[in-house]
Amino acid sequence: MRGYIAALGLAVAGSSSAPLSALSPEAAGLEIFEARDARNSGYVDYQVELTMVLRNSLGDESTRQLTIAQLEVPDDGDKLLIVFETPKVIKGTALLSYGHKLEPDDQWLYLPAVKRVKKIASRNKSGPFLGSEFAFEDLASQEVEKYRYRYVGEEVLDGVECHVVERYPNDPFSGYTRQIVWLDKAELRIIKVHYFDRKQSHSKTLVLDDYRRYDGRFWKPGRMVMENLQSGKSTELIWGDYAFGVGLVEERDFSTNSLKRVN
């Protein structure tokens, strides 16, 4: 890894701000993520189907099918609905998340077996999401304001030139003390994330690849793998084609009452 921001002489692609070399490490890290956020804004809404593959330390695996709907909220965090379609035993289980820029996110879990909507407490969002290696907080909207940043430098990762940025969650109940994020310099797509737990140990690694561009603008990964370095377990997400601008309605599609209608 090469140096700090003095190694760079160019501004972030897609940004009109000063060159990174003229900024402090904290300001440069924020600049990169603000530029990334600007590139990914304006999608309005989308829906996508995906496959979740759970693997234990022995390589045994189980598969689940899910659908995701997301709605852009310009003045706050985005709204997200995740619904399990298979296996039959958890069909209809759903997670509804209201992202916020400055306040803790609101999340609700619907369990069809007991026909109950459960509010997830902020202090519990670091727990695993339905047996996967993704935590509830990993599935919340990743608003820029949720973190503090520090630019680390440049690194070539699998032949791709990347910015490397540390980010520190502002949420006191986060399960992470920090994350190290690799973003490709050309498109500011996240390529890899190292997660450090409350004991400062590198606990998980997320790798994103098979990116595809939609509507000539929005880059989305076709595959994400979260590996738990402590347990040896992993969770793979295989994404289908995204459908943008499908006409989702906040009151109809993202209310707690809508959770009970997902079946």
DAPETA-V817545 format. One record per residue. N is the residue number from 1. D_FIRST is the distance of its C-alpha to the first C-alpha in whole Angstrom. Layout:
# DAPETA-V817545
[[N & D_FIRST] [N & D_FIRST]]
This chain:
# DAPETA-V817545
[[1 & 0] [2 & 4] [3 & 7] [4 & 9] [5 & 12] [6 & 13] [7 & 11] [8 & 13] [9 & 16] [10 & 18] [11 & 19] [12 & 18] [13 & 20] [14 & 23] [15 & 23] [16 & 26] [17 & 24] [18 & 23] [19 & 19] [20 & 16] [21 & 16] [22 & 20] [23 & 19] [24 & 18] [25 & 15] [26 & 18] [27 & 19] [28 & 16] [29 & 16] [30 & 19] [31 & 20] [32 & 17] [33 & 20] [34 & 23] [35 & 22] [36 & 21] [37 & 25] [38 & 27] [39 & 26] [40 & 27] [41 & 30] [42 & 34] [43 & 34] [44 & 37] [45 & 37] [46 & 36] [47 & 38] [48 & 36] [49 & 37] [50 & 34] [51 & 34] [52 & 33] [53 & 33] [54 & 33] [55 & 32] [56 & 32] [57 & 31] [58 & 33] [59 & 33] [60 & 36] [61 & 35] [62 & 37] [63 & 37] [64 & 38] [65 & 39] [66 & 38] [67 & 38] [68 & 36] [69 & 38] [70 & 36] [71 & 37] [72 & 35] [73 & 37] [74 & 36] [75 & 37] [76 & 35] [77 & 33] [78 & 34] [79 & 36] [80 & 36] [81 & 38] [82 & 37] [83 & 40] [84 & 41] [85 & 43] [86 & 43] [87 & 44] [88 & 47] [89 & 47] [90 & 44] [91 & 45] [92 & 45] [93 & 43] [94 & 41] [95 & 39] [96 & 39] [97 & 36] [98 & 37] [99 & 34] [100 & 34] [101 & 31] [102 & 32] [103 & 35] [104 & 34] [105 & 34] [106 & 38] [107 & 38] [108 & 41] [109 & 41] [110 & 44] [111 & 46] [112 & 49] [113 & 50] [114 & 51] [115 & 51] [116 & 49] [117 & 47] [118 & 45] [119 & 43] [120 & 39] [121 & 39] [122 & 36] [123 & 35] [124 & 35] [125 & 33] [126 & 30] [127 & 32] [128 & 32] [129 & 33] [130 & 36] [131 & 35] [132 & 32] [133 & 28] [134 & 28] [135 & 29] [136 & 31] [137 & 29] [138 & 26] [139 & 29] [140 & 30] [141 & 29] [142 & 26] [143 & 27] [144 & 24] [145 & 27] [146 & 26] [147 & 23] [148 & 21] [149 & 18] [150 & 15] [151 & 12] [152 & 8] [153 & 6] [154 & 6] [155 & 5] [156 & 8] [157 & 10] [158 & 13] [159 & 13] [160 & 13] [161 & 11] [162 & 10] [163 & 10] [164 & 9] [165 & 12] [166 & 13] [167 & 17] [168 & 20] [169 & 23] [170 & 26] [171 & 29] [172 & 30] [173 & 31] [174 & 28] [175 & 27] [176 & 23] [177 & 22] [178 & 18] [179 & 16] [180 & 13] [181 & 13] [182 & 11] [183 & 14] [184 & 14] [185 & 14] [186 & 18] [187 & 20] [188 & 18] [189 & 19] [190 & 17] [191 & 16] [192 & 15] [193 & 15] [194 & 15] [195 & 18] [196 & 19] [197 & 23] [198 & 25] [199 & 25] [200 & 21] [201 & 20] [202 & 18] [203 & 21] [204 & 21] [205 & 18] [206 & 19] [207 & 19] [208 & 20] [209 & 21] [210 & 24] [211 & 24] [212 & 27] [213 & 28] [214 & 32] [215 & 34] [216 & 32] [217 & 30] [218 & 28] [219 & 26] [220 & 26] [221 & 25] [222 & 27] [223 & 26] [224 & 24] [225 & 23] [226 & 23] [227 & 23] [228 & 24] [229 & 22] [230 & 25] [231 & 28] [232 & 27] [233 & 28] [234 & 27] [235 & 28] [236 & 28] [237 & 29] [238 & 30] [239 & 31] [240 & 34] [241 & 35] [242 & 34] [243 & 38] [244 & 37] [245 & 40] [246 & 42] [247 & 44] [248 & 43] [249 & 45] [250 & 44] [251 & 47] [252 & 48] [253 & 45] [254 & 43] [255 & 46] [256 & 46] [257 & 49] [258 & 48] [259 & 46] [260 & 49] [261 & 50] [262 & 47] [263 & 49]]
